[in-house]
Amino acid sequence: MRKLISDEGLYNVANTLDQLMNMDVPARGTIGVLYEAARKLQNGDPMTLAAIRLLQKTVKRGDYVFIATGWADQPGNVATKSETDGPAGALAMARAIRVTLGGLPVIVTDDYLVDDMKLVMRANGMHVVEPEALANSLSTELGFTCVPTIAVVGVPIDDEAGHQRCIELLDRFKPTCEIAIERGAMNKHGRIHGMGGYDFAWNMAKLDHLFTEGKARGIASIGIGDGGNEIGMANIEDVIRAKVRNGNMCKCPCHSGIAPDVSKVDVLLSATISNWAGYAISMLLGLAEGDLSAMDNEELEQRVLNAYIDAEFHDSVGSHVGPSVDGCEVGVHLVLIRLMRKTVTMGIARFPAED
């Protein structure tokens, strides 16, 4: 690992990345509550720094990393098409983990999203292969670096079958870290709520099982969300119930609110748009590991967001199929990536690593 920046500089960059990814651009008013509570769990230190330190500690070359994402949030309209928040951030992290740590990224999603998710995952220059073949790309026996690879696996929406599938995946691949980004979380009644308070569980795989079973096995975990209803937000359940709309009283028969109370994680990150936390982690991990090629960039992200069109993933806030996310057009996300990258380069310039 080539050290590019001092410890003080890395902390400062992480702090700025936290702030950038939590700017309330859509003016929803919720993110400030989640950000304050999530930072408090880290004793006020940057969430992104806690996340990359956990990755560095737990992921070694050849280790599998599960990344749960995808949310078909209009089941009564198009039951098998995801929203655009989540997959792009998952892909940014997957690429960074593969490039810097040699981790083997596996996207875990609903059975019905697998083919579309593969289409999106190909957009940033990685080959999509079966999970068993991921380690092949680590080989240098031909004298050159192989193209990084990623895998996508599905879990059925039936709770019992999905639970068993999660156990099978954990048994087979033995991941050392699991990440959830913009993935709906269950409550104790088995409900998965949207921010509006309605239940989506009938059309979604219960990927909480990956995290509850993983926790029992000592597998490290990271959760990313923007509304208080995602996997990992059980870490701040009390805050969500007290301060987030529909947090303590939902609109489905369980009447238990959107606050999750089943699966907690080791590190929780809030972000105004969940993808933004994925971008930030790619930046900080690349910086910390001394490989800036791992950082997401505007060209790659443009390709990924454009792939949403072919996959027919939609922006529910903008009410259309396309590359925008949560009502923010492509340009907003590209500018944010540019700001994050500038933060990294300025951090290196101001706080270079000591010889």
Residue, then its C-alpha position, 0 to 999 in steps of 0.5 A: m500500500r502506498k501512503l498518499i496522505s497523513d492520518e490528519g488529512l485522511y480524517n479531514v477528507a472523510n469529514t468533508l465526504d460525510q458532509l457532501m453526501n449528506m447535503d440536503v439537496p432535495a430539501r426533504g428535511t429527514i437527512g439531518v436527523l439521520y446524519e446527526a444520529a449516525r455520526k453520534l454512533q461514531n462518537g462524532d467521527p466520520m462515518t466514511l472513515a469507520a466504514i473503510r477502516l472496517l473494510q480494511k480490517t476484514v477484507k483480504r485478497g480473495d475474500y467475498v464481500f456481499i452487497a445487498t441492493g435493489w428496490a422495486d418500489q412500485p410493485g403495483n405498477v411495475a413489480t420487477k423493476s428497481e428504483t435508481d438509488g442503490p445499484a450505482g452506489a453498490l457498483a462504485m463500492a464493489r469496484a473500489i473493494r476489488v481494485t484496492l483490497g482484492g475483495l470479490p464483490v457479489i451483488v445480492t438482490d431479488d431473483y427478478l432483478v438479477d438480469d437487469m442488475k447484471l446489465v447495470m453492473r457491466a457499465n463501469g468496466m467490470h465483467v459479470v461472472e458466476p461467483e465461483a469464478l470471481a477469484n480468476s480475475l486476481s491471477t497474474e500468471l499471464g503477466f498482466t492484470c486481469v479485468p476485474t469481475i463482479a457477480v450478481v445472485g438472487v434471493p426469492i421473495d418467499d420468506e422461508a425460501g429466501h431465508q434458506r437461500c441466504i444461509e446457503l450463500l453464506d455457507r458457500f462463499k463465507p463473506t468476511c463483510e456484508i454491505a446493504i445500500e438502499r435496501g428495505a429493512m424488515n421489522k419484527h412483524g416481517r414488514i418492509h416499509g417505504m418512507g410513505g409508511y406502506d408495506f413492500a414485503w410481499n414483493m421483496a426478498k427479506l435480505d435482513h436474513l443475510f445480516t442476522e445470520g451473518k451477525a451470528r457468524g461474526i461477519a462484519s456489516i455496513g448499512i447505508g440509507d437515506g430515509g430511516n427504513e433501510i437495513g442498518m437503520a435499526n441502529i438508530e431505531d429510537v431516533i427514527r421513531a421519535k423524529v422521522r415521519n411515519g417512524n412510529m406509525c405506518k399505514c399498513p396493518c402492523h401499525s409499528g412504523i417504518a423504523p426497522d428493528v431486526s438487523k443492526v450493522d457494525v457501521l451505519l452511514s446516512a446519505t441524502i441519496s444512498n448512492w452518494a455514500g457509495y461514491a464517498i466510500s470509493m473515494l476514501l478507500g482509494l485514498a487510504e489504500g493509495d490507489l486513486s484509480a479505484m475512485d468513482n469518476e464522472e465518465l464511469e458514473q455517466r455510463v452506469l446511470n445511462a445503463y438504467i435506461d436499458a434496465e428500465f430502472h426508474d426514478s420514482v421521485g421524478s416519475h420516469v425511467g431514466p438516469s436521474v435518482d431521487g429527483c436529481e438529474v445526472g448533472v447533480h450526481l456528476v458534480l458531486i463526484r467532481l467535488m468528492r474527487k477534488t476533496v481527495t486531491m486537495g487533501i493530498a496536497r495539503f496533508p501529504a504523507e510524511d516520508 
